Amino acid sequence: MSPNRLEGKVAIVTGAAKGIGKGIARVLAAEGAKVVIADVDEARGMATAEELRQAGQEVDFIRTDVTKRSDAEAMASFAVSRFGGLHILCANAGIFPSARIEDMTEADWDLVHNINLKGTFFTVQACLPHMRQQRYGKIVVTSSITGPVTGFPGWAHYGASKAGQMGFIRTLAIEVARDNITVNAVQPGNIRTEGMEDVGEEYIRQAEAVIPMGRLGTPEDVAYAVLFLASDESNYITGHAIVVDGGQILPESPMALS
């Protein structure tokens, strides 16, 4: 692999103020991309942008609520006006609150789907005209193993939204293939981010016990998979997903790890 694989490319990463998104932004920028950090959290987003600028990378921030089409359109226009183009979209913004089915409200369901699924739709729709015009684009969606591959109590709404993303990208990949635009996803397992603080150390300990590699992933573990899908090395791959989970979905039972 050559250094600066994304030299001359402009990337948007949604939900990049922290967690997996911040890791993606850091890795893409380190590989030469000019990166727009898009997040609803203005304070954290600006701090992340400044942190990466201090490392000598070309980064800027725009406050973006992915549930609003107008914000998504403004985000895409900002990338083009600020950096002169738009080549890569990492649709990463998402939330994962927990609620059991019997306790889940309509508002709970709608919030998760509005951000995770409709937000992906709005951001993709806003970026496509720019990519089609230049006949080049890389779209990478942050899905999850939860929903497309596995399930977990309390995350039915989250799992449904993440499975929905996979259905979305498969059709999208067909629709934009002749425009030289690829559409793929990453499916992280348990990644140690700020959001893990909410689930607690006991959950983390139990999760690590059933992961063959014996640890949670890092945002950078996901980011390097995204980097491959965002680079020209993946030009003939579209409509697929890379699972990034340390082997979590492999064991038939806990006995397989004994």
C-alpha positions in Angstrom: 0.0 0.0 0.0 1.3 3.4 -0.9 1.2 6.3 1.5 -1.2 9.2 0.8 -3.7 6.9 -1.0 -6.3 9.6 -0.9 -4.2 12.5 -2.1 -6.4 15.0 -4.0 -9.6 13.5 -2.6 -12.3 15.3 -0.6 -14.2 13.3 2.0 -17.2 13.9 4.3 -17.5 11.9 7.5 -20.8 12.3 9.3 -20.9 11.7 13.1 -17.2 12.4 13.2 -17.0 14.5 16.4 -16.2 11.4 18.4 -16.0 7.6 18.3 -15.8 5.6 15.1 -16.4 8.7 13.0 -13.5 10.5 14.6 -11.3 7.5 13.9 -12.4 7.5 10.3 -11.7 11.2 9.8 -8.3 10.8 11.4 -7.2 7.9 9.1 -8.6 9.5 5.9 -6.9 12.8 6.6 -3.6 11.1 7.4 -3.8 9.4 4.0 -4.0 12.7 2.3 -7.8 13.5 2.0 -9.2 16.8 2.8 -11.9 16.0 5.3 -15.2 17.7 6.3 -16.3 16.7 9.8 -20.1 16.8 9.9 -21.8 16.4 13.3 -24.7 17.8 15.3 -22.4 18.3 18.3 -20.8 21.6 17.4 -18.4 21.9 20.3 -17.0 18.4 19.9 -16.9 18.7 16.1 -14.9 21.9 16.2 -12.5 20.4 18.8 -11.9 17.4 16.6 -11.3 19.5 13.5 -8.8 21.6 15.4 -7.1 18.6 16.8 -6.6 17.2 13.3 -5.5 20.6 11.9 -2.9 20.7 14.7 -1.6 17.4 13.3 -1.1 19.2 9.9 -4.1 17.8 8.2 -6.7 19.7 6.0 -9.9 19.5 7.9 -13.0 21.6 8.5 -16.2 21.3 10.4 -19.9 22.0 9.6 -22.7 21.5 12.0 -25.0 18.9 10.4 -28.2 17.3 11.6 -28.5 14.3 9.3 -32.3 14.1 9.9 -32.7 17.4 8.0 -32.4 17.3 4.2 -31.5 21.0 4.1 -28.5 20.3 6.5 -27.4 17.4 4.3 -27.5 19.5 1.2 -25.6 22.3 3.0 -23.0 19.8 4.1 -22.4 18.6 0.5 -22.2 22.1 -0.9 -19.8 23.2 1.9 -17.4 20.4 1.0 -17.4 21.4 -2.6 -17.0 25.1 -1.9 -14.4 24.6 0.8 -12.2 22.0 -0.8 -13.1 22.0 -4.4 -14.8 18.7 -4.8 -16.5 15.7 -3.2 -15.2 12.2 -3.7 -15.9 10.2 -0.6 -18.9 10.1 1.7 -18.6 8.1 5.0 -22.2 7.9 6.3 -21.3 7.1 9.8 -23.8 9.1 12.0 -25.8 6.9 14.3 -27.1 6.2 17.8 -27.7 3.0 19.7 -30.0 3.6 22.7 -31.3 0.5 24.4 -35.0 -0.3 24.9 -36.8 -3.6 25.2 -39.7 -4.2 22.8 -42.3 -4.1 25.6 -41.0 -0.7 26.7 -40.1 0.8 23.4 -42.2 3.8 22.4 -43.0 5.1 18.9 -40.7 8.0 19.6 -37.8 5.7 20.5 -38.3 3.8 17.2 -38.6 7.0 15.1 -35.5 8.6 16.7 -33.2 5.7 15.9 -34.6 5.3 12.3 -34.5 9.0 11.6 -30.8 9.3 12.4 -29.5 5.9 11.4 -31.5 5.1 8.3 -33.2 8.3 7.0 -30.0 10.2 7.9 -28.0 7.8 5.6 -30.6 8.4 2.8 -30.5 12.2 3.1 -26.7 12.4 3.2 -26.3 10.1 0.2 -29.0 11.9 -1.8 -27.3 15.2 -1.1 -23.8 14.0 -2.2 -24.8 12.0 -5.3 -25.2 14.9 -7.7 -21.6 16.1 -7.1 -20.3 12.5 -7.5 -22.3 11.9 -10.7 -21.1 15.1 -12.2 -17.5 14.1 -11.9 -18.3 10.4 -12.6 -16.5 9.2 -9.5 -17.5 8.5 -5.9 -17.0 6.3 -2.9 -19.8 5.8 -0.5 -19.1 3.9 2.7 -21.9 3.3 5.3 -21.2 2.4 8.9 -23.7 -0.4 9.5 -23.2 -3.0 12.3 -23.1 -6.8 12.9 -26.3 -6.1 15.0 -29.2 -6.4 12.7 -27.7 -7.7 9.5 -25.9 -10.6 11.2 -26.8 -10.8 14.9 -29.3 -9.6 17.4 -29.1 -8.3 21.0 -31.9 -7.6 23.5 -32.7 -4.0 23.7 -31.6 -3.1 20.2 -34.4 -4.2 18.0 -34.9 -0.7 16.6 -31.1 -0.3 16.2 -30.8 -3.7 14.5 -33.7 -2.9 12.2 -32.1 0.4 11.1 -28.7 -1.3 10.5 -30.2 -4.1 8.5 -32.2 -1.4 6.6 -28.9 0.3 5.7 -27.7 -2.9 4.0 -30.9 -3.2 1.9 -30.5 0.4 1.0 -26.9 0.1 -0.2 -27.5 -3.0 -2.3 -30.0 -1.2 -4.5 -28.1 2.1 -4.5 -25.0 0.3 -5.7 -26.8 -0.9 -8.8 -28.3 2.5 -9.5 -25.0 4.4 -9.4 -22.6 1.7 -10.8 -22.6 3.2 -14.3 -21.6 6.5 -12.8 -18.4 5.0 -11.5 -19.6 5.3 -7.9 -19.1 2.4 -5.5 -21.3 1.8 -2.4 -20.2 -0.4 0.4 -20.4 -0.8 4.2 -18.5 -1.7 7.3 -20.1 -3.8 10.0 -18.4 -3.2 13.3 -18.8 -5.4 16.3 -18.0 -4.1 19.8 -15.8 -1.1 19.4 -14.4 0.8 22.4 -15.8 4.3 22.0 -17.2 7.0 24.3 -20.6 5.3 23.8 -19.3 2.2 25.6 -19.3 4.2 28.8 -23.1 3.9 28.8 -23.1 0.1 28.8 -20.6 -0.3 31.5 -17.5 -2.3 32.3 -19.4 -5.6 33.0 -20.9 -5.6 29.5 -17.4 -4.9 28.1 -15.9 -7.7 30.1 -18.6 -10.2 28.9 -18.2 -9.0 25.4 -14.4 -9.5 25.4 -14.9 -13.0 26.7 -16.7 -14.1 23.6 -14.5 -12.4 21.0 -11.8 -14.7 19.7 -9.3 -11.9 19.7 -10.0 -11.2 23.3 -10.5 -7.5 23.1 -12.9 -4.8 21.8 -12.0 -3.1 18.6 -10.7 0.4 18.3 -12.2 3.2 16.0 -9.0 2.9 13.9 -9.7 -0.9 13.4 -12.9 0.2 11.6 -11.3 3.2 10.0 -8.7 1.2 8.1 -11.5 -1.0 6.6 -13.2 2.2 5.6 -10.0 3.5 4.1 -9.8 0.5 1.8 -13.3 0.9 0.6 -12.7 4.7 0.1 -9.6 4.2 -1.9 -9.1 3.2 -5.6 -7.9 -0.3 -4.3 -11.6 -1.2 -4.0 -12.7 0.1 -7.5 -14.3 -3.3 -8.5 -16.1 -3.9 -5.2 -19.7 -2.5 -4.7 -22.7 -3.5 -2.7 -20.8 -5.4 0.0 -19.8 -5.2 3.6 -16.6 -5.8 5.6 -17.2 -7.2 9.1 -14.8 -5.7 11.7 -15.4 -7.7 14.8 -12.3 -9.6 16.0 -14.1 -12.8 15.0 -17.1 -12.2 17.3 -19.6 -13.8 15.0 -17.6 -16.9 14.3 -17.9 -19.2 17.4 -20.8 -21.7 17.2 -21.0 -21.5 21.0 -18.8 -20.4 24.0 -17.4 -23.9 23.9 -15.5 -23.0 20.7 -13.3 -20.6 22.7 -12.5 -23.0 25.5 
